[in-house]
Amino acid sequence: MVEFLSNYFRSVIALTPDDLLPSVYMCLNQLAPAYHSLELGIAETYLMKAVGQCTGRTVAQLRAAVAREGDLGTVAAHARATQRTMFQQPPLKARRVFNALKDIARMTGQASVNKKIAKIQSLFTACRNCEAKYLVRSLEGKLRIGLAEQSVLQALALAVTVTPPSPQGQLMLDASKGISPEQFKARVDANALLIKTTYCECPNYDAIIPVLLEHGVESLPKHCRLTPGVPLKPMLAHPARGVQELFDRFEGSQFTCEWKYDGERAQIHVPSTTDDGAPDYSRAAIFSRNQENNTSKYPDVLCRLPSLLKDNTRSCVLDCEVVAYDPVQKQILPFQILSTRKRKDANESDIKVQVCVFIFDLLYLNGEPLVTSPLRKRRELLSENFNYTPGEWERATHKDCTSAEEVQQELSEGVKGSCEGLMVKALEGPRSKYDIARRSHNWLKLKKDYLEGVGDTVDAVVIGGYYGKGKRAGTYGGFLLACRDDQGDEYQSLCKIGTGFTDELLQTLTAELKQHVIDAPRSYYRYDAGHIPDAWFSPALVWEVRCADLSLSPSHRAAQGLLDRDKGISLRFPRFVRSRDDKTPEQATTAQQIMQMYLNQDQVKNNTQTQQVED
Ligand code: ATP
């Protein structure tokens, strides 16, 4: 796939370089960087209306066909192929489609619906061959071509190695000629590293692609650097199952234990007015774990920023956790309280839930990126350049532990202090740099319940609902959950869940799920006939669930084929923990992670498990 895509990119570079940016975005089903909040995801009903009007079919007919096929894209392509048109329209070009998609995403308000439909129709009637399928899927926001972002970046690296772009027009159409396969591979690897590292520091194709075309791949680090205002993909942690694992993983190198606060991740960016000017608070921004712009959610935090920066601190990027806080009792409050805050456009005077920001990392200071500096250095800079105020701006509590007893002690302190557990991080050496965008073994999370349970909780996608009975009549009483396979193309059933919900919560969730009900399962759902729910949902909601353990299952499909040809893995005694509104279905736990969690269980490790088979 990478080679195939890179050949396409090469022809774009050689023939119509202005199509490269739209092409990259469209392969990723994106329109702009996440923090621009410009997204597709047109409701199925509108798409059916548009397709129906163009092809002389009723919405009911299309709906029935989708129920059979499980995919509106396939149904739309079929309808388009059998449709007769008087005039053949000119073929669709990448730029035209991309600009139209952007226009559609920008249209808002009730009156925009008909305009959107008209725009979709103008594209749809020009589709040839299989284009209608992918156009409709793009509009739905579910392209599903099995291409992860890393593969697109790899294809780009391969393309610019073979066909290096040249602003002067002297294109080399095949630079792989005349060098040995080893030399060629080394060049591709070097370019891939440059492109991927640049993308980590500056996740913005609008900035990267023009530089790539104009100045070549080598100049990316010079032109596309970490910049306040452009959110980085955050570093994430791996779960550790016990204190001993920390010592095994860090192999004698020094590590630190920080409290793991239970709130919402916040990347706070403060640019300066000019390169060495004063901080520009009017352009300060707060980004979520997914690079969404959360600035309007936290006007209170923004207001306090000037008190945080010392006099000679001009610009910075801070990695923090925002936690609900009771200023009277001077106490951290549970995550559930934080989640009651307004998500957007909060008015400072209306804010009821106060927050304290716990800062744990510094990624940029006074014009300099710090992601490759050791954590110990970044911490020193955090101490020297910022003022802390209890209950408003605090440093994450930490202790540099050297013995298992110390770690145990710190874990109990953290839990007493209303934290989930510890984040354990390498302090020095190459392992202590900030691994942008990576779930890294250089950060380990140790939660109190890992010590007893199976390790981490699972973030699963809700794909079906079972009507409640008795006290739960009128709402769903249980749900079918799925994980996603590693290519992100399938949702594989993982367990049925009916525990951990209050009746009130079930009502809220039932109302929330209403808008995601679909007539039939998607073609990419994998489940057993014995688990067919009363209602199917499109993949939209992600729930965090805890379980007693994981077992091989003849009926659930998670990770089927990875460990056993016929059996999947399922969660035993699953329990709802909370909704993960900050995660998209694409960020749910993967089949590979489920398999790893299964294998990490002591019973499986020690091979003493009599393979349990659940219902
Ligand atoms: P979960 O939050 O369920 O553990 P996750 O996938 O959101 O999972 P992880 O990498 O597993 O993210 O855990 C790290 C999260 O913990 C961070 O995203 C951050 O929000 C939070 N956190 C709280 N305290 C710290 C800290 N001291 N250092 C790093 N992250 C912290």
Boltz pocket constraint, residues with backbone or C-beta under 6 A from the ligand:
constraints:
  - pocket:
      binder: B
      contacts: [[A, 235], [A, 236], [A, 237], [A, 238], [A, 258], [A, 259], [A, 260], [A, 261], [A, 262], [A, 263], [A, 264], [A, 265], [A, 289], [A, 320], [A, 321], [A, 360], [A, 396], [A, 423], [A, 445], [A, 457]]
      max_distance: 6.0
